[in-house]
Amino acid sequence: MKWTIETGLVSREMTDWIDERYRGYLKGEVSEVAICGEMVQMYQRLREDEMRRAAKVFFEERIEQNIFPEMKELVGELQGKGVEIWAVSSTNDWVIEEGVGRFGIPSERVLAARVEVRNGLVTDQIIDVPTDEGKVGALRRVGIKAPDAVFGNSIHDAAMLEIARRAFPVNPTPGLLERSAQERWPVYFPASVALK
């Protein structure tokens, strides 16, 4: 959201709207599911190919250097054994699809916040916003009721971690760290984080 505002991808009107909504979210006046949906709706009237190009640049500039080598290695090892890997996120599908390409995960296995695209144009019609219990719902819609393993880093992953046969909080936020202690989920801190 902030990157697309900084780069001028969205209009001033849309910037003002999402800024006001985000401030409401920080005050607890706007729900998690609402803000995650609105952070995709803010791109309405832009071309999808423009969004995919922006997602590529954003991922390369801001996210790629933060990929944990251990997670990349683990995903590769699991895929080598024929394990089906899915990515579930409340971030928009353009960014997640760009990112999972680094892990060899096909875009068909991405369950992310998305809006309808018509004639190549992004609309404000929400298709899905998987966050909190919505992540469980998204998995169920594709036939996954009890995943063998779930990896998550946010309290918004807790519902999904709960349905897993094995839950793995990775570099968790404070809220998820607290929940992990209550649930006795083993917490993993990758080497790049543990050394800090």
N, C-alpha and C positions, 0 to 999 in steps of 0.2 A: 504494500500500500504506500508506504513512505517513499520508496524508491521510484514508483511510477509518478508520484506527485513531484518529487525532486527533478525527474527527467522531463516533466511536462507532457507526459503521455495522456493525461486526462485533463479535461477542461477546468477552468477556474471555478465554475459553478459546481462541478462534481467534487472538486477538491474541498470546497467550503462545506458541502453537504456531508462528505465522509468524515471530515475533520470534526464537525459538530457531533456526528453519531459516535465517533471513536471516543471523544471526550465524555459522552454519555455512558459509553461502555466502561470506561475507567472509573466512573462514579457509581457504577452498578445500576444505571438506569436503562441500559440496553443489554439484552442477553447475549451470551456467547454465540448461540445459533444465529441470532439476528445479525450481529456484527460480521460473522464469518460469511453469511450470505450476502450482505451488503458490500463486503470487500470484493465480491465477484460482480455484483450488479453495477458497481461503479464504472465498469468498462463498457457498459451498454453503448451501442452505436459505433464502437470501434470494430475494425475488421479482425477476424480470428487469426489470420496469418500475421497481422501486426502484433497481436497478443503472444503468439508463439515465438516470434522474433524477440520480443521484449523479454519473455520468460527465459529464453536462451542466454541473453546478455546478462540479465539479473542473476541467473544461477551461476554463470561463470564468474561474475564479479563479486558476488556476496555470499554464496553458499558453498560452492564446490570445495574450497579450501578447508571447510569444516567437516567434510565427510570423514568419519572415523574409519581408518584402514581396517580395523578389526571387524567392523560390520560388513564392509565390502568383501573381505575374505570369507566371513561366515556365510553371507548370501551366496557367494560363488560355490562354496563347498556344499551347501544345501541343494542348490540347483544341480550340481554335479551328481547328486544322489536322487534326482528326480522330484525333489520337493517343490510344490507349487507355492510361489511367493506372491503375496498381494501387498499393495501399499494403500493405506487408508489415512486420509488427512482432511482437515477442515480448510487447508490452503487450496487455492484454485487449481484446477486440473492442469492448466498449462504449465505451471511451475513444477508440479509433482511429476507430470509425464516427462518433462525435460530432465528432471533429476534422476528418476528411476532408470532412465536409459543408461546411466553410468553403472548400474547394477545388473543390466541385462533383463530387467523386468519389463514385459510388454505393456503398452498403454491400456490394453484390454483388462489388465489386472490392477488398474488404478481406480480407487473409489475416493473421489475428492469433491470438494465444493465445485459445483458446476451450474452454469446457466445454459439455456437453450441458445443455439446459434442457428440463425435463419439466413439463407442466401449469403453465407460468409460473414454476416454481421452478428456481433454479440448482442443479446437481448437482456432484459431484466427478469426474464422468466426462470426462476430457480428450478433446477432439476433435483439437486440434492445438496445437503450441507451436513456431511458426516462429522459430528462432534459429540462428545459425551455418549449418551445412549444411542445417538444417531449412527455412531460407528458400528455398534452391534447390529442395528437395523440394516445398514448397508451390507454388512457381511452376510446376514441372513438372506437378503434378497438375491445373493449370488449362490446360495446353498451352503454357506459355511456357518454352522451353529456352534461348534466347539473346536476352534483352531488348535493345532498341536502346540504352537508357541505364538506368543504375541510379544513384540518389543515396542515400548512406548517411552516417551520422555516427559509427558505432561499430565496433569490431573485430568485433562480432557480425554486421556487414553484409559482411565481407570475402568470404565465399564467394559471396554474391550479386553483389558487385561484380566478382568474377572471371569470371562467366559473361556479363557484359554486353559488348556491342560497344563501349560507351563507359562507363567508370566515373568517377563524380564524387563523391569524398568532400567533404562539406560540413560545415564547422566540426567537423572530426574530433576524436575523443578521442585522447589520446596514443598508444594502441596502434594505432589506425587511421592516424594521421599517420605513424608509423614504417613501417607496412606500405605505405602509399601511396608513400613514398620508394623502397622496395624494388621496387614494381611500376611505378613512374613514372606513377602516376595523378595527373592535375592536381588540386590541392586548391583548394577555393573557400571563402573566408571572406566571408560576407555583410557589408555595410557596417556593420550594427549591432554586429557582433563585431569587425571590423577596426578600428573607431574606439576600442575599449576599450584 
